[in-house]
C-alpha cells in the first residue's frame, strides 16, 4: 500500500524545476511546458512567482513554490533543477539554499552566463557531494528562450542521458536536428558560450560601423539604410543580427516621430563575457582582433562627455562627395562578410588552443552545428563552417581551408576600399580595419617581430632565436 502511494505521488510530481523568473527563466519555463514537461518554479522574490503563476503560467502544467524545501519537494527523483539566475554570487547563493534539500544523484544545471572557471569549481564541489552539475550556455535572448535557443551543456557526463531529452525538446531545430550537443567536462559548455559572446561583440560592432559609414559618411536616409540591411540579409550576410538590424532601423519612436535608434544614447553596455573572452585570448596567445576592437569601442562609447568636447576641438567626420553609393554598399557588404569569416575563424582558433589547455576536446563541427539555429550569432555561413571542419580534420584555422581562402581572396580589395574610405572621411571602422590588418599580417610569411625581439634583447637581455642556426642567443648591444 505504501509503495502504491509512493508511485502515485511520483506520477504527479514535476519533471524538473527552474529557479529564477527573470525574462529568460520565464520564457524557458513556458517553452518547456509547451513541449510537454511538468515544471516547478521558484524565485527568491515571492511576488515574481505569484505574478507568474497568476499570469503567463495560469492554466498550464506549472507549479510554484516559495521556499527551497517546498520547491525541491515538488520534483521527481532524481531531481533536475535548472538555475536561471544572474552569474556570479547569485548562483552560489541559490546553490547554498538548495543543497540541504538535494541528495546524491540529483542534477543541477546552471543556465546563466557563468565564467567557466566558476563552473569548474562548482562542478568539482558538487560531484564530491554526489550531485551532478552542468554548466549550460543558453543563447537566443527572450525569443530564443521561449521558442528554441541554442544550448551548450558541459559538466557531468553521467547526467547527460537524463537531461538530454529535456534540452533537446527545448532547443531550436534546424533540419529537424536540435541545436544542442554534449560539449565536455567541467566548464566546457560555458566556455563555448563565452566565445560565442566574444564573436557576437565583433559582429555587432562591425554592423554598427557599416551603419555609421552609410549614415554619417554617405548621408543616406533611414529608409535606404533599412532596405540595404534587408537586402544584405538575402545574400551572403544572411543572419539573425543583420535581420534585426534592419528591424531596428525601421522602428519609429512614437513620442518624437524619429527613428528610435536616433534617440537612443550612444553608450553601449557590457556584462563581462566579452572581457572574459579577451582575457582568454591573452592567456592562451590567440589573436581575436574583432573582439578587442569592439571592446575598445564599447569602452570609448561610455566617455560621452569627453567625445563631445573632442568633437568641438577637432571636428567630426567629413561627408562623402561621390555619386555612386551602390559601389560603396557593395564593397561594404564584402567587407562585412570578411569580418564575419574572421570572427568565426578566430573564435574557433581559440577553441583549438583552449581544448589543448583544459582538455575539453571539442568537436568544432558540433559547435558550428548547434550555432546554426536559436543563438544570436546564427548565420547561413555556419553550415559552410561545419562542412569545412568535417572535410579537413584538424584544420588549424578556417582561413586555411580552400573554400574560405577563395572567399577571402575575392573580398580583400572591397575590404581595403572600405577601410580606406573610412580613413578618408574620418568615420571610425575599428573592426573592419582590424580585419584588414589581421589578414595582411596573417598572409605575411615575414613580419617585423624580428625587430621587436631585437629590441627586447637590447634593453632586457630577453634573448632571441636565429633563422640560420639552432639555439637561443643574446647580444651585447
SESELO-75871 format. One record per residue (C-alpha): residue number from 1; residue in one letter; x, y, z negated. Coordinates in nm, 2 decimals, padded with zeros to 4 digits. Each point is the difference from the previous one (the first is absolute). Example, Ala and Ser with C-alpha at 12.3 -4.5 7.8 and 13.67 -1.06 7.14 Angstrom:
% SESELO-75871
   nr  rest       u       v       w
    1     a   01.23  -00.45  -00.78
    2     s   00.14   00.34   00.07
% end
This chain:
% SESELO-75871
   nr  rest       u       v       w
    1     x   00.00   00.00   00.00
    2     x   00.29   00.24  -00.09
    3     x   00.17  -00.09   00.33
    4     x  -00.32   00.08   00.20
    5     x  -00.03   00.34  -00.18
    6     x   00.37   00.08   00.09
    7     x  -00.05  -00.09   00.37
    8     x  -00.32   00.21   00.01
    9     x   00.19   00.30  -00.15
   10     x   00.28  -00.04   00.26
   11     x  -00.26   00.01   00.28
   12     x  -00.12   00.34  -00.11
   13     x   00.34   00.16  -00.08
   14     x   00.18   00.23   00.24
   15     x   00.25  -00.11   00.26
   16     x   00.24   00.28  -00.08
   17     x   00.02   00.33  -00.19
   18     x   00.12   00.34   00.10
   19     x   00.14   00.27  -00.24
   20     x   00.00   00.36   00.12
   21     x  -00.30   00.16   00.17
   22     x   00.16   00.29   00.18
   23     x  -00.06   00.03   00.38
   24     x   00.21  -00.30   00.10
   25     x  -00.13  -00.22  -00.28
   26     x  -00.36   00.07   00.06
   27     x   00.02  -00.06   00.37
   28     x   00.20  -00.32  -00.04
   29     x  -00.27  -00.13  -00.24
   30     x  -00.27   00.07   00.26
   31     x   00.21  -00.16   00.27
   32     x   00.05  -00.32  -00.21
   33     x  -00.37  -00.02  -00.11
   34     x  -00.11   00.04   00.36
   35     x   00.23  -00.30   00.09
   36     x  -00.19  -00.22  -00.25
   37     x   00.20   00.04  -00.32
   38     x  -00.16   00.06  -00.34
   39     x   00.21   00.28  -00.15
   40     x   00.05   00.13  -00.35
   41     x   00.11   00.36  -00.05
   42     x   00.16   00.20  -00.28
   43     x   00.13   00.35  -00.03
   44     x   00.18   00.17  -00.29
   45     x  -00.26   00.28   00.02
   46     x  -00.33  -00.16  -00.07
   47     x  -00.20   00.27   00.18
   48     x   00.15  -00.10   00.33
   49     x  -00.11  -00.36  -00.05
   50     x  -00.35   00.11  -00.09
   51     x  -00.02   00.23   00.30
   52     x   00.13  -00.26   00.24
   53     x  -00.25  -00.27  -00.13
   54     x  -00.29   00.24   00.02
   55     x   00.10   00.13   00.35
   56     x   00.20  -00.19   00.27
   57     x   00.00  -00.33  -00.18
   58     x  -00.37  -00.01  -00.09
   59     x  -00.17  -00.32   00.12
   60     x   00.33  -00.16   00.10
   61     x   00.19  -00.30  -00.15
   62     x   00.21   00.24  -00.22
   63     x   00.01  -00.01  -00.38
   64     x   00.15   00.26  -00.23
   65     x   00.19  -00.02  -00.33
   66     x   00.10   00.27  -00.24
   67     x   00.30  -00.15  -00.17
   68     x   00.28  -00.24   00.10
   69     x  -00.14  -00.30  -00.20
   70     x  -00.35   00.03   00.15
   71     x   00.15   00.04   00.35
   72     x   00.22  -00.31  -00.02
   73     x  -00.29  -00.20  -00.15
   74     x  -00.19   00.06   00.33
   75     x   00.25  -00.18   00.21
   76     x   00.03  -00.36   00.12
   77     x   00.31  -00.19  -00.10
   78     x   00.27   00.03   00.12
   79     x  -00.07   00.36  -00.02
   80     x   00.09   00.24   00.29
   81     x   00.04   00.36  -00.10
   82     x   00.07   00.27   00.26
   83     x   00.15   00.33  -00.14
   84     x  -00.08   00.31   00.21
   85     x   00.15   00.26  -00.24
   86     x   00.26   00.27   00.05
   87     x   00.36  -00.12   00.04
   88     x   00.23   00.02  -00.30
   89     x  -00.10   00.02  -00.37
   90     x  -00.37  -00.06   00.08
   91     x   00.08  -00.35   00.13
   92     x   00.19  -00.09  -00.32
   93     x  -00.28   00.14  -00.21
   94     x  -00.26  -00.20   00.19
   95     x   00.20  -00.32  -00.04
   96     x   00.05   00.08  -00.37
   97     x  -00.38   00.00  -00.05
   98     x  -00.06  -00.31   00.20
   99     x   00.27  -00.24  -00.11
  100     x  -00.14  -00.09  -00.34
  101     x  -00.31  -00.14   00.18
  102     x   00.18  -00.18   00.29
  103     x   00.15  -00.35  -00.02
  104     x   00.25  -00.21   00.19
  105     x  -00.10  -00.06   00.36
  106     x  -00.19   00.33   00.04
  107     x   00.10   00.23   00.29
  108     x   00.05   00.38   00.00
  109     x   00.04   00.20   00.32
  110     x   00.13   00.36   00.00
  111     x  -00.15   00.17   00.31
  112     x   00.14   00.35  -00.07
  113     x   00.31   00.16   00.15
  114     x   00.24  -00.13  -00.26
  115     x   00.37   00.02   00.03
  116     x   00.13  -00.34   00.10
  117     x   00.25   00.00  -00.29
  118     x  -00.29   00.04  -00.25
  119     x  -00.18  -00.29   00.17
  120     x   00.31  -00.22  -00.03
  121     x   00.01   00.08  -00.38
  122     x  -00.37  -00.07  -00.05
  123     x   00.01  -00.32   00.21
  124     x   00.28  -00.14  -00.22
  125     x  -00.16   00.11  -00.32
  126     x  -00.34  -00.15   00.08
  127     x   00.14  -00.32   00.15
  128     x   00.18  -00.06  -00.33
  129     x  -00.35   00.01  -00.16
  130     x  -00.14  -00.25   00.25
  131     x  -00.20   00.27   00.18
  132     x   00.04   00.05   00.37
  133     x   00.07   00.35   00.13
  134     x  -00.02   00.13   00.35
  135     x   00.10   00.35   00.13
  136     x  -00.24   00.07   00.28
  137     x   00.04   00.28   00.25
  138     x  -00.33   00.13   00.13
  139     x  -00.01   00.25   00.29
  140     x  -00.29   00.15   00.18
  141     x  -00.13   00.28  -00.23
  142     x  -00.37   00.02  -00.10
  143     x  -00.13  -00.14   00.32
  144     x   00.25  -00.28   00.01
  145     x  -00.08  -00.11  -00.36
  146     x  -00.37  -00.01   00.09
  147     x   00.01  -00.17   00.33
  148     x   00.33  -00.18   00.02
  149     x   00.35   00.12  -00.09
  150     x   00.34  -00.14   00.08
  151     x   00.11  -00.20  -00.30
  152     x   00.36  -00.08  -00.10
  153     x   00.03  -00.24  -00.29
  154     x   00.31  -00.13  -00.17
  155     x   00.09  -00.15  -00.34
  156     x  -00.12  -00.33  -00.14
  157     x   00.01  -00.26   00.29
  158     x  -00.19  -00.25  -00.22
  159     x  -00.30   00.24  -00.02
  160     x  -00.02   00.06   00.38
  161     x  -00.24  -00.29   00.09
  162     x  -00.25   00.13  -00.26
  163     x   00.00   00.36   00.11
  164     x   00.05  -00.05   00.38
  165     x  -00.37  -00.06   00.08
  166     x  -00.09   00.32  -00.19
  167     x   00.26   00.22   00.16
  168     x  -00.06  -00.14   00.35
  169     x  -00.37   00.06  -00.03
  170     x   00.06   00.36  -00.11
  171     x   00.27   00.08   00.26
  172     x  -00.04   00.16   00.34
  173     x  -00.02  -00.24   00.30
  174     x   00.18   00.02   00.33
  175     x  -00.10  -00.27   00.25
  176     x  -00.16  -00.19  -00.28
  177     x   00.33   00.00  -00.20
  178     x  -00.01   00.16  -00.35
  179     x   00.26   00.27  -00.05
  180     x   00.15  -00.16  -00.30
  181     x   00.30  -00.23  -00.05
  182     x   00.20  -00.14  -00.29
  183     x   00.32   00.21   00.00
  184     x   00.22  -00.16  -00.27
  185     x   00.09   00.00  -00.36
  186     x   00.01   00.28  -00.26
  187     x  -00.04   00.35   00.15
  188     x   00.01  -00.11   00.36
  189     x  -00.36   00.12   00.07
  190     x   00.04   00.34  -00.16
  191     x   00.34   00.05   00.18
  192     x  -00.18  -00.05   00.34
  193     x  -00.27   00.25  -00.10
  194     x   00.27   00.25  -00.11
  195     x   00.18  -00.03   00.34
  196     x  -00.35   00.03   00.17
  197     x  -00.04   00.33  -00.17
  198     x   00.35   00.12   00.10
  199     x  -00.09  -00.07   00.36
  200     x  -00.33   00.18  -00.05
  201     x   00.18   00.31  -00.13
  202     x   00.21   00.03   00.32
  203     x  -00.30  -00.07   00.23
  204     x  -00.22   00.27  -00.16
  205     x   00.28   00.26   00.01
  206     x   00.06  -00.08   00.37
  207     x  -00.36   00.06   00.08
  208     x   00.00   00.32  -00.20
  209     x   00.30   00.12   00.20
  210     x  -00.19  -00.08   00.33
  211     x  -00.29   00.20  -00.13
  212     x   00.22   00.29  -00.10
  213     x   00.19   00.01   00.34
  214     x  -00.33   00.00   00.19
  215     x  -00.18   00.25  -00.23
  216     x   00.27   00.26  -00.10
  217     x   00.24  -00.07   00.29
  218     x  -00.24  -00.03   00.29
  219     x  -00.30   00.18  -00.15
  220     x  -00.25  -00.27   00.10
  221     x  -00.35   00.03  -00.15
  222     x  -00.14  -00.27  -00.23
  223     x  -00.23  -00.15   00.25
  224     x   00.30  -00.07   00.23
  225     x   00.20  -00.13  -00.30
  226     x  -00.28  -00.25  -00.10
  227     x  -00.03  -00.11   00.36
  228     x   00.37  -00.06   00.04
  229     x   00.01  -00.22  -00.31
  230     x  -00.31  -00.19   00.11
  231     x   00.17  -00.06   00.34
  232     x   00.32  -00.11  -00.17
  233     x  -00.20  -00.25  -00.20
  234     x  -00.11  -00.17   00.32
  235     x   00.36  -00.06   00.11
  236     x   00.33  -00.12  -00.15
  237     x  -00.06   00.20  -00.32
  238     x  -00.32  -00.19  -00.08
  239     x  -00.01  -00.01  -00.38
  240     x  -00.21   00.08  -00.31
  241     x   00.20   00.32  -00.08
  242     x  -00.03   00.14   00.35
  243     x  -00.37  -00.08  -00.01
  244     x  -00.06   00.18  -00.33
  245     x   00.22   00.30   00.11
  246     x  -00.25   00.06   00.28
  247     x  -00.29  -00.01  -00.24
  248     x   00.18   00.23  -00.24
  249     x   00.06   00.26   00.27
  250     x  -00.37  -00.01   00.10
  251     x  -00.14   00.05  -00.35
  252     x  -00.15   00.35  -00.06
  253     x  -00.01   00.16  -00.34
  254     x  -00.37   00.09  -00.08
  255     x   00.09   00.30  -00.21
  256     x   00.22   00.18   00.25
  257     x  -00.08  -00.15   00.33
  258     x   00.37  -00.06   00.06
  259     x   00.16  -00.34   00.05
  260     x   00.04  -00.15  -00.34
  261     x   00.37  -00.06   00.04
  262     x   00.04   00.38   00.04
  263     x  -00.12   00.07  -00.35
  264     x   00.20  -00.29  -00.17
  265     x   00.31   00.13  -00.18
  266     x   00.32  -00.12   00.17
  267     x   00.14  -00.18  -00.30
  268     x   00.03  -00.38   00.03
  269     x  -00.01  -00.22  -00.31
  270     x   00.16  -00.33  -00.06
  271     x  -00.04  -00.28  -00.26
  272     x   00.35  -00.15   00.00
  273     x   00.00  -00.30   00.24
  274     x   00.19   00.20   00.26
  275     x   00.27   00.10  -00.25
  276     x   00.02  -00.36  -00.11
  277     x   00.06  -00.12   00.36
  278     x   00.26   00.27   00.05
  279     x   00.18  -00.11  -00.32
  280     x   00.00  -00.36   00.13
  281     x   00.15   00.12   00.33
  282     x   00.28   00.17  -00.18
  283     x   00.05  -00.29  -00.24
  284     x   00.02  -00.26   00.29
  285     x   00.17   00.23   00.26
  286     x  -00.29   00.00   00.25
  287     x  -00.06   00.32   00.20
  288     x  -00.37   00.10   00.02
  289     x   00.03   00.35   00.16
  290     x  -00.37   00.06   00.05
  291     x  -00.08  -00.07  -00.36
  292     x   00.27   00.23  -00.13
  293     x  -00.11   00.28   00.23
  294     x  -00.36  -00.04  -00.10
  295     x   00.09   00.01  -00.37
  296     x   00.20   00.31   00.05
  297     x  -00.29   00.17   00.17
  298     x  -00.24  -00.09  -00.28
  299     x   00.24   00.15  -00.25
  300     x   00.04   00.31   00.21
  301     x  -00.38   00.03   00.05
  302     x  -00.03   00.05  -00.38
  303     x   00.21   00.32   00.02
  304     x  -00.28   00.21   00.15
  305     x   00.10   00.33  -00.16
  306     x   00.36  -00.04   00.11
  307     x  -00.10  -00.09   00.35
  308     x  -00.23   00.31   00.03
  309     x   00.29   00.22  -00.12
  310     x   00.24  -00.16   00.24
  311     x  -00.25   00.05   00.29
  312     x  -00.01   00.37  -00.08
  313     x   00.38   00.02   00.02
  314     x   00.07  -00.22   00.30
  315     x  -00.33  -00.02   00.19
  316     x  -00.18  -00.32   00.11
  317     x   00.00  -00.21   00.32
  318     x  -00.02   00.15   00.35
  319     x  -00.28  -00.07   00.23
  320     x   00.07  -00.22   00.31
  321     x  -00.02   00.19   00.33
  322     x  -00.03  -00.29   00.23
  323     x  -00.30  -00.08   00.22
  324     x  -00.02  -00.38   00.02
  325     x  -00.10  -00.12  -00.35
  326     x  -00.09  -00.34   00.13
  327     x   00.37  -00.08   00.06
  328     x   00.08   00.09  -00.37
  329     x  -00.29  -00.21  -00.12
  330     x   00.12  -00.30   00.21
  331     x   00.35   00.04  -00.14
  332     x  -00.13   00.03  -00.35
  333     x  -00.20  -00.32   00.04
  334     x   00.32  -00.19   00.08
  335     x   00.19   00.18  -00.28
  336     x  -00.26  -00.12  -00.25
  337     x   00.01  -00.35   00.14
  338     x   00.38  -00.02  -00.05
  339     x  -00.04   00.14  -00.35
  340     x  -00.25  -00.27  -00.07
  341     x   00.23  -00.28   00.14
  342     x   00.29   00.14  -00.21
  343     x  -00.21   00.02  -00.32
  344     x  -00.10  -00.37   00.03
  345     x   00.35  -00.10   00.10
  346     x   00.16   00.17  -00.30
  347     x  -00.27  -00.14  -00.23
  348     x   00.06  -00.36   00.12
  349     x   00.37   00.05  -00.03
  350     x  -00.05   00.09  -00.37
  351     x  -00.20  -00.32  -00.04
  352     x   00.30  -00.19   00.14
  353     x   00.24   00.15  -00.25
  354     x  -00.24  -00.03  -00.29
  355     x  -00.06  -00.36   00.08
  356     x   00.37  -00.08  -00.04
  357     x   00.03   00.22  -00.31
  358     x  -00.30  -00.13  -00.19
  359     x  -00.06  -00.34   00.15
  360     x  -00.35   00.08   00.13
  361     x   00.04  -00.19   00.34
  362     x  -00.27   00.18   00.18
  363     x  -00.12  -00.10   00.35
  364     x  -00.01   00.32   00.20
  365     x  -00.26  -00.15   00.23
  366     x  -00.24  -00.04  -00.29
  367     x   00.05   00.36  -00.12
  368     x  -00.07   00.13   00.35
  369     x  -00.30  -00.22   00.03
  370     x  -00.17   00.11  -00.33
  371     x   00.06   00.36   00.08
  372     x  -00.19  -00.02   00.33
  373     x  -00.34   00.06  -00.18
  374     x  -00.13   00.18  -00.30
  375     x   00.31   00.20  -00.10
  376     x   00.09   00.36   00.05
  377     x   00.28  -00.06   00.25
  378     x  -00.19  -00.25   00.21
  379     x   00.08   00.05   00.36
  380     x  -00.01  -00.18   00.33
  381     x   00.37  -00.03   00.01
  382     x   00.01  -00.23  -00.29
  383     x  -00.10  -00.30   00.21
  384     x   00.30   00.07   00.22
  385     x   00.22   00.02  -00.31
  386     x  -00.14  -00.33  -00.12
  387     x   00.07  -00.15   00.34
  388     x   00.36   00.13   00.00
  389     x   00.09  -00.16  -00.33
  390     x  -00.17  -00.32   00.12
  391     x   00.21   00.00   00.32
  392     x   00.33   00.07  -00.16
  393     x   00.06  -00.15  -00.34
  394     x   00.24   00.20  -00.22
  395     x  -00.05   00.31   00.21
  396     x   00.21   00.26  -00.20
  397     x  -00.19   00.31   00.13
  398     x  -00.30   00.05   00.24
  399     x   00.21   00.24   00.20
  400     x   00.22  -00.29   00.11
  401     x  -00.30  -00.19   00.15
  402     x  -00.02   00.02   00.38
  403     x  -00.36   00.11   00.00
  404     x   00.06   00.28  -00.24
  405     x   00.33   00.09   00.16
  406     x  -00.19   00.07   00.32
  407     x  -00.26   00.21  -00.18
  408     x   00.25   00.21  -00.18
  409     x   00.22   00.05   00.31
  410     x  -00.31   00.12   00.20
  411     x  -00.10   00.26  -00.27
  412     x   00.34   00.14  -00.10
  413     x  -00.01   00.29   00.25
  414     x  -00.35   00.10  -00.11
  415     x   00.11  -00.01  -00.36
  416     x   00.30   00.22   00.08
  417     x  -00.21   00.26   00.18
  418     x  -00.25   00.01  -00.29
  419     x   00.27   00.05  -00.26
  420     x   00.16   00.27   00.22
  421     x  -00.33   00.18   00.03
  422     x  -00.04   00.00  -00.37
  423     x   00.35   00.14  -00.05
  424     x  -00.07   00.27   00.27
  425     x  -00.33   00.11  -00.16
  426     x   00.11  -00.03  -00.36
  427     x  -00.27  -00.26  -00.07
  428     x   00.14  -00.25  -00.26
  429     x   00.00  -00.36   00.13
  430     x   00.20  -00.18  -00.27
  431     x  -00.13  -00.36   00.06
  432     x   00.01   00.03   00.38
  433     x   00.35   00.16  -00.01
  434     x   00.12  -00.26  -00.25
  435     x  -00.13  -00.27   00.23
  436     x   00.20   00.13   00.29
  437     x   00.32   00.04  -00.22
  438     x  -00.04  -00.35  -00.13
  439     x  -00.04  -00.15   00.34
  440     x   00.30   00.20   00.13
  441     x   00.21  -00.13  -00.29
  442     x  -00.13  -00.36   00.02
  443     x   00.10  -00.03   00.37
  444     x   00.34   00.15  -00.07
  445     x   00.27  -00.27  -00.02
  446     x   00.23   00.27  -00.15
  447     x  -00.10   00.24  -00.27
  448     x   00.20   00.27  -00.18
  449     x  -00.01  -00.20  -00.32
  450     x   00.38  -00.06   00.05
  451     x   00.05   00.37  -00.08
  452     x  -00.22  -00.02  -00.31
  453     x   00.20  -00.30  -00.12
  454     x   00.33   00.18   00.06
  455     x  -00.13   00.30  -00.20
  456     x  -00.10  -00.24  -00.28
  457     x   00.35  -00.15  -00.01
  458     x   00.16   00.35   00.02
  459     x  -00.18   00.15  -00.30
  460     x  -00.07  -00.32  -00.20
  461     x   00.23  -00.28   00.11
  462     x  -00.31  -00.20   00.10
  463     x   00.19  -00.20   00.26
  464     x  -00.11  -00.10   00.35
  465     x   00.01  -00.28   00.25
  466     x   00.17   00.01   00.34
  467     x  -00.12  -00.11   00.34
  468     x   00.34  -00.15   00.10
  469     x   00.09  -00.21  -00.30
  470     x  -00.15  -00.18  -00.30
  471     x   00.01   00.13  -00.35
  472     x  -00.08   00.31  -00.21
  473     x   00.22   00.30   00.03
  474     x   00.08   00.33  -00.18
  475     x   00.20   00.30   00.13
  476     x   00.19   00.26  -00.19
  477     x  -00.15   00.29   00.18
% end
